[in-house]
Amino acid sequence: MDWRIAKAKQKFSDPIKAAEDEPQARTLGEAFEELRRICAEEDCIPEIPPRQERPGPGIEAIAAAPLRSKMTWDALKAMTREP
């Protein structure tokens, strides 16, 4: 694709100009607020899928972690205090 600087500048500013005509939602809260407003106007109830547990390394790490530390109190004090 053969682009010139002027064409690239124009393409770069297109989304900004579009946002001036129709501002985009800035936060997730604002997006949900707009959804609630639309649903109230249309008298509809949005379909919300059931929650699903997703596997992740955090859950596996917690499950594999020992419940009690094997370090003694004296060893902990020796590590955290200055001599």
mmCIF file of the N, C-alpha and C atoms, coordinates in Angstrom:
data_MODEL
# 
_entry.id   MODEL 
# 
loop_
_atom_site.group_PDB 
_atom_site.id 
_atom_site.type_symbol 
_atom_site.label_atom_id 
_atom_site.label_alt_id 
_atom_site.label_comp_id 
_atom_site.label_asym_id 
_atom_site.label_entity_id 
_atom_site.label_seq_id 
_atom_site.pdbx_PDB_ins_code 
_atom_site.Cartn_x 
_atom_site.Cartn_y 
_atom_site.Cartn_z 
_atom_site.occupancy 
_atom_site.B_iso_or_equiv 
_atom_site.pdbx_formal_charge 
_atom_site.auth_seq_id 
_atom_site.auth_comp_id 
_atom_site.auth_asym_id 
_atom_site.auth_atom_id 
_atom_site.pdbx_PDB_model_num 
ATOM 1   N N  . MET A 1 1  ? 0.854   -1.180  0.000  1.00 0.00 ? 1  MET A N  1 
ATOM 2   C CA . MET A 1 1  ? 0.000   0.000   0.000  1.00 0.00 ? 1  MET A CA 1 
ATOM 3   C C  . MET A 1 1  ? 0.890   1.231   0.000  1.00 0.00 ? 1  MET A C  1 
ATOM 4   N N  . ASP A 1 2  ? 0.652   2.141   -0.922 1.00 0.00 ? 2  ASP A N  1 
ATOM 5   C CA . ASP A 1 2  ? 1.471   3.338   -1.069 1.00 0.00 ? 2  ASP A CA 1 
ATOM 6   C C  . ASP A 1 2  ? 0.769   4.514   -0.387 1.00 0.00 ? 2  ASP A C  1 
ATOM 7   N N  . TRP A 1 3  ? 1.205   4.857   0.809  1.00 0.00 ? 3  TRP A N  1 
ATOM 8   C CA . TRP A 1 3  ? 0.606   5.967   1.557  1.00 0.00 ? 3  TRP A CA 1 
ATOM 9   C C  . TRP A 1 3  ? 1.565   7.142   1.578  1.00 0.00 ? 3  TRP A C  1 
ATOM 10  N N  . ARG A 1 4  ? 0.997   8.284   1.502  1.00 0.00 ? 4  ARG A N  1 
ATOM 11  C CA . ARG A 1 4  ? 1.764   9.516   1.669  1.00 0.00 ? 4  ARG A CA 1 
ATOM 12  C C  . ARG A 1 4  ? 1.501   10.041  3.085  1.00 0.00 ? 4  ARG A C  1 
ATOM 13  N N  . ILE A 1 5  ? 2.331   10.949  3.537  1.00 0.00 ? 5  ILE A N  1 
ATOM 14  C CA . ILE A 1 5  ? 2.191   11.515  4.886  1.00 0.00 ? 5  ILE A CA 1 
ATOM 15  C C  . ILE A 1 5  ? 0.816   12.167  5.055  1.00 0.00 ? 5  ILE A C  1 
ATOM 16  N N  . ALA A 1 6  ? 0.374   12.909  4.076  1.00 0.00 ? 6  ALA A N  1 
ATOM 17  C CA . ALA A 1 6  ? -0.925  13.588  4.176  1.00 0.00 ? 6  ALA A CA 1 
ATOM 18  C C  . ALA A 1 6  ? -2.056  12.574  4.325  1.00 0.00 ? 6  ALA A C  1 
ATOM 19  N N  . LYS A 1 7  ? -1.981  11.485  3.572  1.00 0.00 ? 7  LYS A N  1 
ATOM 20  C CA . LYS A 1 7  ? -3.017  10.447  3.659  1.00 0.00 ? 7  LYS A CA 1 
ATOM 21  C C  . LYS A 1 7  ? -2.988  9.781   5.028  1.00 0.00 ? 7  LYS A C  1 
ATOM 22  N N  . ALA A 1 8  ? -1.798  9.519   5.559  1.00 0.00 ? 8  ALA A N  1 
ATOM 23  C CA . ALA A 1 8  ? -1.668  8.908   6.884  1.00 0.00 ? 8  ALA A CA 1 
ATOM 24  C C  . ALA A 1 8  ? -2.230  9.827   7.960  1.00 0.00 ? 8  ALA A C  1 
ATOM 25  N N  . LYS A 1 9  ? -1.964  11.127  7.853  1.00 0.00 ? 9  LYS A N  1 
ATOM 26  C CA . LYS A 1 9  ? -2.505  12.080  8.836  1.00 0.00 ? 9  LYS A CA 1 
ATOM 27  C C  . LYS A 1 9  ? -4.031  12.104  8.781  1.00 0.00 ? 9  LYS A C  1 
ATOM 28  N N  . GLN A 1 10 ? -4.576  12.054  7.578  1.00 0.00 ? 10 GLN A N  1 
ATOM 29  C CA . GLN A 1 10 ? -6.031  12.053  7.436  1.00 0.00 ? 10 GLN A CA 1 
ATOM 30  C C  . GLN A 1 10 ? -6.630  10.794  8.053  1.00 0.00 ? 10 GLN A C  1 
ATOM 31  N N  . LYS A 1 11 ? -6.034  9.641   7.773  1.00 0.00 ? 11 LYS A N  1 
ATOM 32  C CA . LYS A 1 11 ? -6.524  8.377   8.336  1.00 0.00 ? 11 LYS A CA 1 
ATOM 33  C C  . LYS A 1 11 ? -6.409  8.383   9.855  1.00 0.00 ? 11 LYS A C  1 
ATOM 34  N N  . PHE A 1 12 ? -5.355  8.998   10.374 1.00 0.00 ? 12 PHE A N  1 
ATOM 35  C CA . PHE A 1 12 ? -5.166  9.074   11.819 1.00 0.00 ? 12 PHE A CA 1 
ATOM 36  C C  . PHE A 1 12 ? -6.251  9.918   12.473 1.00 0.00 ? 12 PHE A C  1 
ATOM 37  N N  . SER A 1 13 ? -6.667  10.988  11.810 1.00 0.00 ? 13 SER A N  1 
ATOM 38  C CA . SER A 1 13 ? -7.645  11.889  12.429 1.00 0.00 ? 13 SER A CA 1 
ATOM 39  C C  . SER A 1 13 ? -9.094  11.446  12.211 1.00 0.00 ? 13 SER A C  1 
ATOM 40  N N  . ASP A 1 14 ? -9.342  10.473  11.330 1.00 0.00 ? 14 ASP A N  1 
ATOM 41  C CA . ASP A 1 14 ? -10.717 10.018  11.092 1.00 0.00 ? 14 ASP A CA 1 
ATOM 42  C C  . ASP A 1 14 ? -11.425 9.533   12.358 1.00 0.00 ? 14 ASP A C  1 
ATOM 43  N N  . PRO A 1 15 ? -10.818 8.657   13.178 1.00 0.00 ? 15 PRO A N  1 
ATOM 44  C CA . PRO A 1 15 ? -11.521 8.224   14.397 1.00 0.00 ? 15 PRO A CA 1 
ATOM 45  C C  . PRO A 1 15 ? -11.788 9.368   15.371 1.00 0.00 ? 15 PRO A C  1 
ATOM 46  N N  . ILE A 1 16 ? -10.887 10.343  15.402 1.00 0.00 ? 16 ILE A N  1 
ATOM 47  C CA . ILE A 1 16 ? -11.079 11.487  16.308 1.00 0.00 ? 16 ILE A CA 1 
ATOM 48  C C  . ILE A 1 16 ? -12.272 12.320  15.845 1.00 0.00 ? 16 ILE A C  1 
ATOM 49  N N  . LYS A 1 17 ? -12.361 12.537  14.541 1.00 0.00 ? 17 LYS A N  1 
ATOM 50  C CA . LYS A 1 17 ? -13.510 13.286  14.009 1.00 0.00 ? 17 LYS A CA 1 
ATOM 51  C C  . LYS A 1 17 ? -14.810 12.530  14.244 1.00 0.00 ? 17 LYS A C  1 
ATOM 52  N N  . ALA A 1 18 ? -14.778 11.202  14.095 1.00 0.00 ? 18 ALA A N  1 
ATOM 53  C CA . ALA A 1 18 ? -15.978 10.394  14.326 1.00 0.00 ? 18 ALA A CA 1 
ATOM 54  C C  . ALA A 1 18 ? -16.418 10.490  15.783 1.00 0.00 ? 18 ALA A C  1 
ATOM 55  N N  . ALA A 1 19 ? -15.472 10.560  16.686 1.00 0.00 ? 19 ALA A N  1 
ATOM 56  C CA . ALA A 1 19 ? -15.803 10.672  18.105 1.00 0.00 ? 19 ALA A CA 1 
ATOM 57  C C  . ALA A 1 19 ? -16.433 12.019  18.424 1.00 0.00 ? 19 ALA A C  1 
ATOM 58  N N  . GLU A 1 20 ? -16.083 13.044  17.663 1.00 0.00 ? 20 GLU A N  1 
ATOM 59  C CA . GLU A 1 20 ? -16.706 14.354  17.866 1.00 0.00 ? 20 GLU A CA 1 
ATOM 60  C C  . GLU A 1 20 ? -18.190 14.302  17.495 1.00 0.00 ? 20 GLU A C  1 
ATOM 61  N N  . ASP A 1 21 ? -18.505 13.561  16.429 1.00 0.00 ? 21 ASP A N  1 
ATOM 62  C CA . ASP A 1 21 ? -19.900 13.453  15.992 1.00 0.00 ? 21 ASP A CA 1 
ATOM 63  C C  . ASP A 1 21 ? -20.715 12.582  16.936 1.00 0.00 ? 21 ASP A C  1 
ATOM 64  N N  . GLU A 1 22 ? -20.144 11.497  17.374 1.00 0.00 ? 22 GLU A N  1 
ATOM 65  C CA . GLU A 1 22 ? -20.832 10.557  18.260 1.00 0.00 ? 22 GLU A CA 1 
ATOM 66  C C  . GLU A 1 22 ? -19.846 10.098  19.328 1.00 0.00 ? 22 GLU A C  1 
ATOM 67  N N  . PRO A 1 23 ? -19.859 10.748  20.492 1.00 0.00 ? 23 PRO A N  1 
ATOM 68  C CA . PRO A 1 23 ? -18.879 10.401  21.530 1.00 0.00 ? 23 PRO A CA 1 
ATOM 69  C C  . PRO A 1 23 ? -18.989 8.940   21.952 1.00 0.00 ? 23 PRO A C  1 
ATOM 70  N N  . GLN A 1 24 ? -17.866 8.345   22.234 1.00 0.00 ? 24 GLN A N  1 
ATOM 71  C CA . GLN A 1 24 ? -17.808 6.963   22.673 1.00 0.00 ? 24 GLN A CA 1 
ATOM 72  C C  . GLN A 1 24 ? -17.934 6.906   24.196 1.00 0.00 ? 24 GLN A C  1 
ATOM 73  N N  . ALA A 1 25 ? -18.420 5.780   24.727 1.00 0.00 ? 25 ALA A N  1 
ATOM 74  C CA . ALA A 1 25 ? -18.500 5.598   26.175 1.00 0.00 ? 25 ALA A CA 1 
ATOM 75  C C  . ALA A 1 25 ? -17.085 5.595   26.734 1.00 0.00 ? 25 ALA A C  1 
ATOM 76  N N  . ARG A 1 26 ? -16.863 6.362   27.785 1.00 0.00 ? 26 ARG A N  1 
ATOM 77  C CA . ARG A 1 26 ? -15.508 6.471   28.327 1.00 0.00 ? 26 ARG A CA 1 
ATOM 78  C C  . ARG A 1 26 ? -15.214 5.419   29.384 1.00 0.00 ? 26 ARG A C  1 
ATOM 79  N N  . THR A 1 27 ? -16.229 4.968   30.081 1.00 0.00 ? 27 THR A N  1 
ATOM 80  C CA . THR A 1 27 ? -15.984 3.992   31.132 1.00 0.00 ? 27 THR A CA 1 
ATOM 81  C C  . THR A 1 27 ? -16.963 2.841   30.997 1.00 0.00 ? 27 THR A C  1 
ATOM 82  N N  . LEU A 1 28 ? -16.649 1.757   31.660 1.00 0.00 ? 28 LEU A N  1 
ATOM 83  C CA . LEU A 1 28 ? -17.547 0.604   31.656 1.00 0.00 ? 28 LEU A CA 1 
ATOM 84  C C  . LEU A 1 28 ? -18.867 0.968   32.335 1.00 0.00 ? 28 LEU A C  1 
ATOM 85  N N  . GLY A 1 29 ? -18.786 1.767   33.385 1.00 0.00 ? 29 GLY A N  1 
ATOM 86  C CA . GLY A 1 29 ? -19.993 2.203   34.084 1.00 0.00 ? 29 GLY A CA 1 
ATOM 87  C C  . GLY A 1 29 ? -20.921 2.989   33.170 1.00 0.00 ? 29 GLY A C  1 
ATOM 88  N N  . GLU A 1 30 ? -20.341 3.857   32.351 1.00 0.00 ? 30 GLU A N  1 
ATOM 89  C CA . GLU A 1 30 ? -21.161 4.630   31.411 1.00 0.00 ? 30 GLU A CA 1 
ATOM 90  C C  . GLU A 1 30 ? -21.792 3.730   30.352 1.00 0.00 ? 30 GLU A C  1 
ATOM 91  N N  . ALA A 1 31 ? -21.054 2.702   29.927 1.00 0.00 ? 31 ALA A N  1 
ATOM 92  C CA . ALA A 1 31 ? -21.602 1.762   28.942 1.00 0.00 ? 31 ALA A CA 1 
ATOM 93  C C  . ALA A 1 31 ? -22.800 1.018   29.522 1.00 0.00 ? 31 ALA A C  1 
ATOM 94  N N  . PHE A 1 32 ? -22.692 0.576   30.785 1.00 0.00 ? 32 PHE A N  1 
ATOM 95  C CA . PHE A 1 32 ? -23.821 -0.107  31.422 1.00 0.00 ? 32 PHE A CA 1 
ATOM 96  C C  . PHE A 1 32 ? -24.984 0.844   31.651 1.00 0.00 ? 32 PHE A C  1 
ATOM 97  N N  . GLU A 1 33 ? -24.680 2.095   31.963 1.00 0.00 ? 33 GLU A N  1 
ATOM 98  C CA . GLU A 1 33 ? -25.734 3.086   32.144 1.00 0.00 ? 33 GLU A CA 1 
ATOM 99  C C  . GLU A 1 33 ? -26.508 3.280   30.833 1.00 0.00 ? 33 GLU A C  1 
ATOM 100 N N  . GLU A 1 34 ? -25.779 3.326   29.730 1.00 0.00 ? 34 GLU A N  1 
ATOM 101 C CA . GLU A 1 34 ? -26.435 3.455   28.432 1.00 0.00 ? 34 GLU A CA 1 
ATOM 102 C C  . GLU A 1 34 ? -27.260 2.211   28.106 1.00 0.00 ? 34 GLU A C  1 
ATOM 103 N N  . LEU A 1 35 ? -26.735 1.032   28.438 1.00 0.00 ? 35 LEU A N  1 
ATOM 104 C CA . LEU A 1 35 ? -27.484 -0.205  28.216 1.00 0.00 ? 35 LEU A CA 1 
ATOM 105 C C  . LEU A 1 35 ? -28.783 -0.207  29.012 1.00 0.00 ? 35 LEU A C  1 
ATOM 106 N N  . ARG A 1 36 ? -28.719 0.215   30.287 1.00 0.00 ? 36 ARG A N  1 
ATOM 107 C CA . ARG A 1 36 ? -29.943 0.279   31.099 1.00 0.00 ? 36 ARG A CA 1 
ATOM 108 C C  . ARG A 1 36 ? -30.953 1.258   30.509 1.00 0.00 ? 36 ARG A C  1 
ATOM 109 N N  . ARG A 1 37 ? -30.451 2.389   30.014 1.00 0.00 ? 37 ARG A N  1 
ATOM 110 C CA . ARG A 1 37 ? -31.339 3.382   29.414 1.00 0.00 ? 37 ARG A CA 1 
ATOM 111 C C  . ARG A 1 37 ? -32.021 2.822   28.170 1.00 0.00 ? 37 ARG A C  1 
ATOM 112 N N  . ILE A 1 38 ? -31.239 2.170   27.308 1.00 0.00 ? 38 ILE A N  1 
ATOM 113 C CA . ILE A 1 38 ? -31.806 1.596   26.079 1.00 0.00 ? 38 ILE A CA 1 
ATOM 114 C C  . ILE A 1 38 ? -32.828 0.516   26.418 1.00 0.00 ? 38 ILE A C  1 
ATOM 115 N N  . CYS A 1 39 ? -32.505 -0.337  27.384 1.00 0.00 ? 39 CYS A N  1 
ATOM 116 C CA . CYS A 1 39 ? -33.443 -1.395  27.772 1.00 0.00 ? 39 CYS A CA 1 
ATOM 117 C C  . CYS A 1 39 ? -34.733 -0.817  28.339 1.00 0.00 ? 39 CYS A C  1 
ATOM 118 N N  . ALA A 1 40 ? -34.627 0.275   29.078 1.00 0.00 ? 40 ALA A N  1 
ATOM 119 C CA . ALA A 1 40 ? -35.838 0.899   29.622 1.00 0.00 ? 40 ALA A CA 1 
ATOM 120 C C  . ALA A 1 40 ? -36.691 1.482   28.498 1.00 0.00 ? 40 ALA A C  1 
ATOM 121 N N  . GLU A 1 41 ? -36.035 2.105   27.499 1.00 0.00 ? 41 GLU A N  1 
ATOM 122 C CA . GLU A 1 41 ? -36.775 2.681   26.377 1.00 0.00 ? 41 GLU A CA 1 
ATOM 123 C C  . GLU A 1 41 ? -37.417 1.597   25.515 1.00 0.00 ? 41 GLU A C  1 
ATOM 124 N N  . GLU A 1 42 ? -36.708 0.493   25.308 1.00 0.00 ? 42 GLU A N  1 
ATOM 125 C CA . GLU A 1 42 ? -37.190 -0.578  24.439 1.00 0.00 ? 42 GLU A CA 1 
ATOM 126 C C  . GLU A 1 42 ? -38.040 -1.604  25.188 1.00 0.00 ? 42 GLU A C  1 
ATOM 127 N N  . ASP A 1 43 ? -38.141 -1.454  26.503 1.00 0.00 ? 43 ASP A N  1 
ATOM 128 C CA . ASP A 1 43 ? -38.877 -2.394  27.351 1.00 0.00 ? 43 ASP A CA 1 
ATOM 129 C C  . ASP A 1 43 ? -38.375 -3.826  27.128 1.00 0.00 ? 43 ASP A C  1 
ATOM 130 N N  . CYS A 1 44 ? -37.078 -3.995  27.300 1.00 0.00 ? 44 CYS A N  1 
ATOM 131 C CA . CYS A 1 44 ? -36.479 -5.316  27.101 1.00 0.00 ? 44 CYS A CA 1 
ATOM 132 C C  . CYS A 1 44 ? -35.628 -5.691  28.318 1.00 0.00 ? 44 CYS A C  1 
ATOM 133 N N  . ILE A 1 45 ? -35.336 -6.953  28.420 1.00 0.00 ? 45 ILE A N  1 
ATOM 134 C CA . ILE A 1 45 ? -34.464 -7.465  29.476 1.00 0.00 ? 45 ILE A CA 1 
ATOM 135 C C  . ILE A 1 45 ? -33.262 -8.120  28.798 1.00 0.00 ? 45 ILE A C  1 
ATOM 136 N N  . PRO A 1 46 ? -32.058 -7.631  29.067 1.00 0.00 ? 46 PRO A N  1 
ATOM 137 C CA . PRO A 1 46 ? -30.891 -8.226  28.404 1.00 0.00 ? 46 PRO A CA 1 
ATOM 138 C C  . PRO A 1 46 ? -30.649 -9.654  28.898 1.00 0.00 ? 46 PRO A C  1 
ATOM 139 N N  . GLU A 1 47 ? -30.216 -10.504 27.981 1.00 0.00 ? 47 GLU A N  1 
ATOM 140 C CA . GLU A 1 47 ? -29.894 -11.879 28.351 1.00 0.00 ? 47 GLU A CA 1 
ATOM 141 C C  . GLU A 1 47 ? -28.488 -11.914 28.930 1.00 0.00 ? 47 GLU A C  1 
ATOM 142 N N  . ILE A 1 48 ? -28.392 -12.400 30.134 1.00 0.00 ? 48 ILE A N  1 
ATOM 143 C CA . ILE A 1 48 ? -27.098 -12.491 30.806 1.00 0.00 ? 48 ILE A CA 1 
ATOM 144 C C  . ILE A 1 48 ? -26.741 -13.967 30.935 1.00 0.00 ? 48 ILE A C  1 
ATOM 145 N N  . PRO A 1 49 ? -25.628 -14.391 30.328 1.00 0.00 ? 49 PRO A N  1 
ATOM 146 C CA . PRO A 1 49 ? -25.265 -15.807 30.409 1.00 0.00 ? 49 PRO A CA 1 
ATOM 147 C C  . PRO A 1 49 ? -24.882 -16.182 31.834 1.00 0.00 ? 49 PRO A C  1 
ATOM 148 N N  . PRO A 1 50 ? -25.054 -17.457 32.199 1.00 0.00 ? 50 PRO A N  1 
ATOM 149 C CA . PRO A 1 50 ? -24.682 -17.872 33.553 1.00 0.00 ? 50 PRO A CA 1 
ATOM 150 C C  . PRO A 1 50 ? -23.182 -17.758 33.766 1.00 0.00 ? 50 PRO A C  1 
ATOM 151 N N  . ARG A 1 51 ? -22.811 -17.507 34.991 1.00 0.00 ? 51 ARG A N  1 
ATOM 152 C CA . ARG A 1 51 ? -21.395 -17.363 35.337 1.00 0.00 ? 51 ARG A CA 1 
ATOM 153 C C  . ARG A 1 51 ? -20.698 -18.704 35.175 1.00 0.00 ? 51 ARG A C  1 
ATOM 154 N N  . GLN A 1 52 ? -19.476 -18.659 34.662 1.00 0.00 ? 52 GLN A N  1 
ATOM 155 C CA . GLN A 1 52 ? -18.697 -19.872 34.478 1.00 0.00 ? 52 GLN A CA 1 
ATOM 156 C C  . GLN A 1 52 ? -17.360 -19.721 35.174 1.00 0.00 ? 52 GLN A C  1 
ATOM 157 N N  . GLU A 1 53 ? -16.950 -20.767 35.837 1.00 0.00 ? 53 GLU A N  1 
ATOM 158 C CA . GLU A 1 53 ? -15.631 -20.772 36.452 1.00 0.00 ? 53 GLU A CA 1 
ATOM 159 C C  . GLU A 1 53 ? -14.600 -21.027 35.360 1.00 0.00 ? 53 GLU A C  1 
ATOM 160 N N  . ARG A 1 54 ? -13.569 -20.222 35.355 1.00 0.00 ? 54 ARG A N  1 
ATOM 161 C CA . ARG A 1 54 ? -12.522 -20.405 34.361 1.00 0.00 ? 54 ARG A CA 1 
ATOM 162 C C  . ARG A 1 54 ? -11.239 -20.829 35.065 1.00 0.00 ? 54 ARG A C  1 
ATOM 163 N N  . PRO A 1 55 ? -10.583 -21.852 34.542 1.00 0.00 ? 55 PRO A N  1 
ATOM 164 C CA . PRO A 1 55 ? -9.334  -22.271 35.172 1.00 0.00 ? 55 PRO A CA 1 
ATOM 165 C C  . PRO A 1 55 ? -8.265  -21.207 34.975 1.00 0.00 ? 55 PRO A C  1 
ATOM 166 N N  . GLY A 1 56 ? -7.397  -21.096 35.940 1.00 0.00 ? 56 GLY A N  1 
ATOM 167 C CA . GLY A 1 56 ? -6.313  -20.129 35.837 1.00 0.00 ? 56 GLY A CA 1 
ATOM 168 C C  . GLY A 1 56 ? -5.160  -20.532 36.728 1.00 0.00 ? 56 GLY A C  1 
ATOM 169 N N  . PRO A 1 57 ? -3.988  -20.013 36.473 1.00 0.00 ? 57 PRO A N  1 
ATOM 170 C CA . PRO A 1 57 ? -2.827  -20.396 37.271 1.00 0.00 ? 57 PRO A CA 1 
ATOM 171 C C  . PRO A 1 57 ? -2.940  -19.952 38.729 1.00 0.00 ? 57 PRO A C  1 
ATOM 172 N N  . GLY A 1 58 ? -3.706  -18.913 39.010 1.00 0.00 ? 58 GLY A N  1 
ATOM 173 C CA . GLY A 1 58 ? -3.858  -18.452 40.384 1.00 0.00 ? 58 GLY A CA 1 
ATOM 174 C C  . GLY A 1 58 ? -4.561  -19.471 41.260 1.00 0.00 ? 58 GLY A C  1 
ATOM 175 N N  . ILE A 1 59 ? -5.618  -20.059 40.752 1.00 0.00 ? 59 ILE A N  1 
ATOM 176 C CA . ILE A 1 59 ? -6.368  -21.073 41.501 1.00 0.00 ? 59 ILE A CA 1 
ATOM 177 C C  . ILE A 1 59 ? -5.490  -22.291 41.763 1.00 0.00 ? 59 ILE A C  1 
ATOM 178 N N  . GLU A 1 60 ? -4.760  -22.706 40.744 1.00 0.00 ? 60 GLU A N  1 
ATOM 179 C CA . GLU A 1 60 ? -3.884  -23.870 40.903 1.00 0.00 ? 60 GLU A CA 1 
ATOM 180 C C  . GLU A 1 60 ? -2.777  -23.590 41.926 1.00 0.00 ? 60 GLU A C  1 
ATOM 181 N N  . ALA A 1 61 ? -2.243  -22.394 41.929 1.00 0.00 ? 61 ALA A N  1 
ATOM 182 C CA . ALA A 1 61 ? -1.185  -22.038 42.877 1.00 0.00 ? 61 ALA A CA 1 
ATOM 183 C C  . ALA A 1 61 ? -1.724  -22.040 44.309 1.00 0.00 ? 61 ALA A C  1 
ATOM 184 N N  . ILE A 1 62 ? -2.925  -21.523 44.497 1.00 0.00 ? 62 ILE A N  1 
ATOM 185 C CA . ILE A 1 62 ? -3.521  -21.513 45.835 1.00 0.00 ? 62 ILE A CA 1 
ATOM 186 C C  . ILE A 1 62 ? -3.774  -22.938 46.314 1.00 0.00 ? 62 ILE A C  1 
ATOM 187 N N  . ALA A 1 63 ? -4.273  -23.776 45.421 1.00 0.00 ? 63 ALA A N  1 
ATOM 188 C CA . ALA A 1 63 ? -4.557  -25.158 45.790 1.00 0.00 ? 63 ALA A CA 1 
ATOM 189 C C  . ALA A 1 63 ? -3.284  -25.925 46.140 1.00 0.00 ? 63 ALA A C  1 
ATOM 190 N N  . ALA A 1 64 ? -2.178  -25.591 45.472 1.00 0.00 ? 64 ALA A N  1 
ATOM 191 C CA . ALA A 1 64 ? -0.923  -26.308 45.708 1.00 0.00 ? 64 ALA A CA 1 
ATOM 192 C C  . ALA A 1 64 ? -0.138  -25.748 46.894 1.00 0.00 ? 64 ALA A C  1 
ATOM 193 N N  . ALA A 1 65 ? -0.485  -24.580 47.376 1.00 0.00 ? 65 ALA A N  1 
ATOM 194 C CA . ALA A 1 65 ? 0.280   -23.945 48.457 1.00 0.00 ? 65 ALA A CA 1 
ATOM 195 C C  . ALA A 1 65 ? 0.027   -24.664 49.783 1.00 0.00 ? 65 ALA A C  1 
ATOM 196 N N  . PRO A 1 66 ? 1.078   -24.776 50.603 1.00 0.00 ? 66 PRO A N  1 
ATOM 197 C CA . PRO A 1 66 ? 0.872   -25.394 51.916 1.00 0.00 ? 66 PRO A CA 1 
ATOM 198 C C  . PRO A 1 66 ? 0.023   -24.478 52.797 1.00 0.00 ? 66 PRO A C  1 
ATOM 199 N N  . LEU A 1 67 ? -0.767  -25.079 53.660 1.00 0.00 ? 67 LEU A N  1 
ATOM 200 C CA . LEU A 1 67 ? -1.633  -24.291 54.526 1.00 0.00 ? 67 LEU A CA 1 
ATOM 201 C C  . LEU A 1 67 ? -0.874  -23.698 55.706 1.00 0.00 ? 67 LEU A C  1 
ATOM 202 N N  . ARG A 1 68 ? 0.211   -24.329 56.086 1.00 0.00 ? 68 ARG A N  1 
ATOM 203 C CA . ARG A 1 68 ? 0.999   -23.827 57.211 1.00 0.00 ? 68 ARG A CA 1 
ATOM 204 C C  . ARG A 1 68 ? 2.442   -23.671 56.777 1.00 0.00 ? 68 ARG A C  1 
ATOM 205 N N  . SER A 1 69 ? 3.049   -22.641 57.269 1.00 0.00 ? 69 SER A N  1 
ATOM 206 C CA . SER A 1 69 ? 4.463   -22.427 56.964 1.00 0.00 ? 69 SER A CA 1 
ATOM 207 C C  . SER A 1 69 ? 5.304   -23.428 57.741 1.00 0.00 ? 69 SER A C  1 
ATOM 208 N N  . LYS A 1 70 ? 6.357   -23.905 57.122 1.00 0.00 ? 70 LYS A N  1 
ATOM 209 C CA . LYS A 1 70 ? 7.254   -24.844 57.785 1.00 0.00 ? 70 LYS A CA 1 
ATOM 210 C C  . LYS A 1 70 ? 8.388   -24.115 58.481 1.00 0.00 ? 70 LYS A C  1 
ATOM 211 N N  . MET A 1 71 ? 8.359   -22.790 58.412 1.00 0.00 ? 71 MET A N  1 
ATOM 212 C CA . MET A 1 71 ? 9.410   -22.001 59.041 1.00 0.00 ? 71 MET A CA 1 
ATOM 213 C C  . MET A 1 71 ? 9.105   -21.823 60.524 1.00 0.00 ? 71 MET A C  1 
ATOM 214 N N  . THR A 1 72 ? 10.136  -21.918 61.332 1.00 0.00 ? 72 THR A N  1 
ATOM 215 C CA . THR A 1 72 ? 9.948   -21.729 62.774 1.00 0.00 ? 72 THR A CA 1 
ATOM 216 C C  . THR A 1 72 ? 9.966   -20.240 63.103 1.00 0.00 ? 72 THR A C  1 
ATOM 217 N N  . TRP A 1 73 ? 9.477   -19.912 64.266 1.00 0.00 ? 73 TRP A N  1 
ATOM 218 C CA . TRP A 1 73 ? 9.436   -18.524 64.699 1.00 0.00 ? 73 TRP A CA 1 
ATOM 219 C C  . TRP A 1 73 ? 10.843  -17.952 64.810 1.00 0.00 ? 73 TRP A C  1 
ATOM 220 N N  . ASP A 1 74 ? 11.765  -18.713 65.332 1.00 0.00 ? 74 ASP A N  1 
ATOM 221 C CA . ASP A 1 74 ? 13.143  -18.234 65.469 1.00 0.00 ? 74 ASP A CA 1 
ATOM 222 C C  . ASP A 1 74 ? 13.789  -17.979 64.114 1.00 0.00 ? 74 ASP A C  1 
ATOM 223 N N  . ALA A 1 75 ? 13.516  -18.836 63.139 1.00 0.00 ? 75 ALA A N  1 
ATOM 224 C CA . ALA A 1 75 ? 14.060  -18.637 61.800 1.00 0.00 ? 75 ALA A CA 1 
ATOM 225 C C  . ALA A 1 75 ? 13.477  -17.375 61.162 1.00 0.00 ? 75 ALA A C  1 
ATOM 226 N N  . LEU A 1 76 ? 12.202  -17.124 61.374 1.00 0.00 ? 76 LEU A N  1 
ATOM 227 C CA . LEU A 1 76 ? 11.567  -15.930 60.841 1.00 0.00 ? 76 LEU A CA 1 
ATOM 228 C C  . LEU A 1 76 ? 12.162  -14.670 61.460 1.00 0.00 ? 76 LEU A C  1 
ATOM 229 N N  . LYS A 1 77 ? 12.343  -14.686 62.786 1.00 0.00 ? 77 LYS A N  1 
ATOM 230 C CA . LYS A 1 77 ? 12.941  -13.533 63.454 1.00 0.00 ? 77 LYS A CA 1 
ATOM 231 C C  . LYS A 1 77 ? 14.348  -13.289 62.948 1.00 0.00 ? 77 LYS A C  1 
ATOM 232 N N  . ALA A 1 78 ? 15.103  -14.359 62.723 1.00 0.00 ? 78 ALA A N  1 
ATOM 233 C CA . ALA A 1 78 ? 16.480  -14.212 62.266 1.00 0.00 ? 78 ALA A CA 1 
ATOM 234 C C  . ALA A 1 78 ? 16.518  -13.571 60.868 1.00 0.00 ? 78 ALA A C  1 
ATOM 235 N N  . MET A 1 79 ? 15.512  -13.863 60.054 1.00 0.00 ? 79 MET A N  1 
ATOM 236 C CA . MET A 1 79 ? 15.488  -13.309 58.699 1.00 0.00 ? 79 MET A CA 1 
ATOM 237 C C  . MET A 1 79 ? 15.044  -11.834 58.664 1.00 0.00 ? 79 MET A C  1 
ATOM 238 N N  . THR A 1 80 ? 14.216  -11.440 59.594 1.00 0.00 ? 80 THR A N  1 
ATOM 239 C CA . THR A 1 80 ? 13.605  -10.117 59.509 1.00 0.00 ? 80 THR A CA 1 
ATOM 240 C C  . THR A 1 80 ? 14.222  -9.082  60.423 1.00 0.00 ? 80 THR A C  1 
ATOM 241 N N  . ARG A 1 81 ? 15.071  -9.460  61.336 1.00 0.00 ? 81 ARG A N  1 
ATOM 242 C CA . ARG A 1 81 ? 15.670  -8.499  62.265 1.00 0.00 ? 81 ARG A CA 1 
ATOM 243 C C  . ARG A 1 81 ? 17.128  -8.298  61.974 1.00 0.00 ? 81 ARG A C  1 
ATOM 244 N N  . GLU A 1 82 ? 17.561  -7.100  62.252 1.00 0.00 ? 82 GLU A N  1 
ATOM 245 C CA . GLU A 1 82 ? 18.980  -6.825  62.090 1.00 0.00 ? 82 GLU A CA 1 
ATOM 246 C C  . GLU A 1 82 ? 19.736  -7.421  63.253 1.00 0.00 ? 82 GLU A C  1 
ATOM 247 N N  . PRO A 1 83 ? 20.961  -7.885  62.998 1.00 0.00 ? 83 PRO A N  1 
ATOM 248 C CA . PRO A 1 83 ? 21.742  -8.507  64.081 1.00 0.00 ? 83 PRO A CA 1 
ATOM 249 C C  . PRO A 1 83 ? 22.126  -7.522  65.165 1.00 0.00 ? 83 PRO A C  1 
# 
